[in-house]
């Protein structure tokens, strides 16, 4: 590689790093300025069938991020409360629910690196017969948006991120479905003094 190509590559690499941290900064600023949404048994014009983009399975996610120490530690070290997992299984069995979760996020998002592996651990411990989870990444903040415009970059984000049906205000967002029907959202992280599995219990309890 000659010096010119080396210089171009170096500049491109630096720009990628700058963009990565700028995305984190913008997303954090948005969180500070916007109240979190957390809703159970909601009325949204959204179904599982509205997910059109290619998604990852939980095993594909763990394989893709196997070299990311933080993500793997967050997965391995998380221990969901057994009593909440038991309650989730009981409700799913008694009510014959087909529970599905869509996690929307991005590689650059720190909260995604923490909460998505936690949710994956919950799903793994529940078992595939009780719950299905898909992961949709590839979301970027629109750094040059004007007042009133959507937060996410339409050109570089998945179509679902900018689809009004999803009402995506922060990431990660976990969309909880029964079969094709939306039940609730867990946005960014569990409620204060709660856990993801406890919030899942709350959604099921209020909806069924």
C-alpha positions in Angstrom: 0.0 0.0 0.0 1.5 3.3 -1.1 1.6 6.4 1.2 -1.4 8.1 -0.6 -3.6 5.0 0.0 -2.4 4.7 3.6 -3.4 8.4 4.2 -6.8 7.9 2.6 -7.4 4.8 4.7 -6.3 6.6 7.9 -8.6 9.5 7.3 -11.5 7.1 6.6 -10.8 5.2 9.8 -10.7 8.4 11.9 -14.0 9.6 10.4 -15.6 6.2 11.3 -14.4 6.6 14.9 -15.6 10.2 15.1 -19.0 9.2 13.7 -19.3 6.3 16.2 -18.8 8.5 19.2 -20.9 11.3 17.8 -23.8 8.9 17.5 -23.4 8.0 21.2 -23.3 11.6 22.2 -26.4 12.5 20.2 -28.3 9.6 21.5 -27.4 10.5 25.1 -28.4 14.1 24.6 -31.8 12.9 23.3 -32.3 10.7 26.4 -31.6 13.7 28.7 -34.1 15.9 26.9 -37.0 13.4 26.3 -39.0 11.5 28.9 -38.9 7.7 28.6 -41.9 5.9 27.4 -43.0 2.6 29.0 -46.4 1.3 28.2 -48.3 -1.9 29.0 -51.3 -3.2 27.1 -51.0 -0.3 24.6 -53.1 0.6 21.6 -50.8 0.9 18.6 -51.4 0.3 15.0 -48.4 -2.1 15.0 -48.2 -5.9 14.3 -45.4 -8.4 14.1 -46.1 -8.5 10.4 -44.9 -4.9 10.1 -41.3 -6.0 10.6 -40.0 -6.1 7.1 -36.2 -5.8 7.6 -33.9 -8.7 8.1 -33.4 -9.5 11.8 -31.0 -11.5 13.8 -31.8 -14.5 16.0 -30.3 -14.4 19.5 -27.7 -17.1 18.5 -26.7 -15.0 15.5 -26.3 -11.9 17.7 -24.1 -13.8 20.2 -22.0 -15.1 17.3 -21.6 -11.7 15.7 -20.6 -10.1 19.0 -18.6 -13.0 20.4 -15.4 -10.8 20.4 -17.1 -7.9 22.2 -16.0 -8.5 25.8 -18.6 -6.1 27.4 -21.5 -7.7 25.6 -20.5 -11.3 26.4 -19.9 -10.4 30.0 -23.3 -8.7 30.2 -24.8 -11.9 28.8 -22.9 -14.4 31.0 -23.1 -12.5 34.3 -26.8 -11.7 34.1 -29.0 -13.9 36.4 -32.7 -13.4 35.8 -34.9 -14.0 38.9 -36.3 -17.5 38.9 -39.6 -16.5 40.4 -40.3 -14.1 37.5 -39.3 -16.6 34.9 -41.6 -19.1 36.5 -44.5 -16.6 36.4 -43.8 -15.8 32.8 -43.9 -19.5 31.9 -47.1 -20.1 33.9 -49.0 -17.2 32.1 -47.8 -18.3 28.7 -48.9 -21.8 29.3 -52.3 -21.0 31.0 -53.2 -18.3 28.4 -51.7 -20.1 25.4 -49.7 -17.1 24.5 -47.1 -17.0 21.7 -44.8 -14.4 23.2 -42.5 -12.6 20.7 -39.9 -9.8 21.3 -38.4 -7.5 18.8 -35.3 -5.6 20.1 -34.4 -2.5 18.2 -31.0 -0.9 18.7 -27.6 -0.2 17.3 -24.0 -1.3 17.7 -22.8 2.1 18.9 -25.4 2.2 21.7 -24.1 1.5 25.2 -27.5 0.7 26.7 -28.1 -1.8 23.9 -24.8 -3.5 24.8 -26.1 -3.9 28.3 -29.9 -4.5 28.0 -30.0 -6.6 24.8 -27.7 -9.4 26.2 -29.8 -9.3 29.4 -33.0 -9.9 27.5 -31.3 -12.7 25.5 -30.3 -14.4 28.7 -34.0 -14.3 29.8 -35.1 -15.8 26.5 -32.5 -18.5 26.7 -33.5 -19.5 30.2 -37.2 -19.5 29.3 -36.6 -21.6 26.3 -37.7 -21.4 22.6 -41.0 -23.1 23.4 -42.0 -20.2 25.5 -40.7 -17.1 23.7 -39.1 -16.0 20.4 -36.8 -13.0 20.1 -35.5 -11.2 17.0 -33.0 -8.3 17.0 -33.0 -5.4 14.5 -29.9 -3.2 14.5 -28.7 -0.6 12.1 -30.1 2.6 13.6 -28.4 6.0 13.3 -29.2 9.4 14.8 -29.9 12.2 12.3 -27.2 14.7 13.4 -28.7 17.5 11.2 -32.4 17.1 11.9 -34.4 20.3 12.3 -36.9 20.9 15.0 -39.9 18.7 14.7 -38.1 16.1 12.5 -37.7 12.5 13.4 -34.6 11.6 15.5 -33.3 8.9 13.3 -31.4 9.2 10.0 -33.8 8.0 7.3 -31.0 7.2 4.8 -28.9 5.1 7.2 -31.4 3.5 9.5 -33.7 0.5 9.0 -37.2 1.5 7.6 -38.8 0.4 10.9 -36.8 3.1 12.8 -38.5 5.8 10.9 -41.9 4.1 10.5 -44.5 6.1 12.6 -46.1 2.8 13.6 -43.1 1.8 15.7 -43.0 5.2 17.5 -39.3 4.6 18.2 -38.1 7.4 20.6 -35.0 5.8 22.2 -32.9 2.6 22.0 -32.9 -0.1 22.9 -36.7 -0.6 22.7 -38.2 -4.0 23.3 -41.5 -4.5 21.5 -43.5 -7.3 23.2 -46.0 -9.2 21.1 -48.5 -12.0 21.6 -48.4 -13.7 18.2 -49.0 -10.7 15.8 -50.5 -8.3 18.5 -48.5 -5.7 20.3 -48.8 -5.9 24.1 -46.2 -3.4 25.4 -42.9 -1.7 25.2 -39.8 -1.6 27.4 -37.8 1.4 26.5 -34.1 1.8 27.1 -34.0 -0.1 30.4 -36.3 -1.6 33.1 -38.2 0.6 35.4 -36.3 1.9 38.4 -35.7 -0.8 41.0 -37.0 -3.3 38.5 -35.6 -5.9 36.1 -36.4 -6.8 32.5 -38.0 -10.1 33.6 -40.1 -8.3 36.2 -41.3 -5.8 33.6 -42.2 -8.7 31.3 -44.3 -10.1 34.2 -46.0 -6.7 34.6 -46.9 -6.6 30.9 -48.4 -10.1 31.0 -50.2 -9.5 34.3 -51.8 -6.3 33.1 -52.7 -7.7 29.6 -54.0 -11.1 30.7 
